[in-house]
């Protein structure tokens, strides 16, 4: 997402993904300054590949650390940060 925003100038996007990947995709988009919506087609797999969400949980945690601890993505507004945290909390429940 960071490359899409900074190299290609993307400011808004519709992300077509699977339901288990949508929260992280939206989190990364928001952190890169992209106003994004996630579209999950009917019939898309609900569960992550390889037997569960373990890998996806790790990727979400890494995305959070990269943005808020290491500051590797573009800074967002307070509203963007609030949205991202709400998205993560909802997903991790």
N, C-alpha and C positions, 0 to 999 in steps of 0.2 A: 504494500500500500504506500509506503514511504516513497518508493521509486515512482509509482504512478503519479503521486502528487507533485514530486519535485522535478522529475525528469520530463514527464509528459503533461504536466499542468492540469491533471484531473482534479476537479473540485466537487463533483457529484457523480454518484455511480449507483447502479443496481447490481448487487452481487448475487449471482445465481449459484447456490451451494446446497449442501445437505444440512439438515436441521442441527446436527451435532457440531458443525463447523461454523454456523452462522454467528454465534456470540463472539467468537474470536475474530472473525472477519470484520464485524461491525466495530469491535474494540480497536483493531488495528487501523481501520479506516478513519475513525474519529480521531485517533492519535496523530494521524497524518494530515488532518484538516480536510478530510473528504466527507461530505454530507452523503451518507449511504443508506440504502435500504437493502435488506436481505430478502431474496425470493427463494423459497423452497418449493420445488415442483411436487405435485402429488405423486406418490409412489417412490419418492426418494428414500434411500435407506435412513432409518431412524437411529441406528446404532453405529458407532465408529467401527472401522475395520479392525481386525486383529483382536477380537474378543473384549471389547469394552472401551471405556473412556480414559483409561490410564494415560495413554499417550497424549490425548487431547487436553487432559487436565494439566499435564506438564507444559504443553505448548501455551496454554492460557497463562499459567504462572510466569513463564519466561517472557511473554508479551508484556505482562504487567511490570515485571522487573526492568525490562528494557526501557519502557516508557517512563516510569516514575522513579526508579532508582538510578539507572544509568543515563537517563535522558537521551536516548538514542533516536527518538522520533520527534517530530515537530511538536512544540508546545501547543496545547489546545486551550480553549477558554475554560473558565470554571464550569460552565454548563456542560462542555464536552467531557471534562473529567468526571463530573457528577453522573452523566449518562453512562460513561464507561464503567464506573464502579457499580452502578445499579445493574447494568447488564451482567457483569461478572458475578455479583451476589445472586442474581436470579438464576444464572446458569449453575453455580456451585451448590445450590440447595439440594 
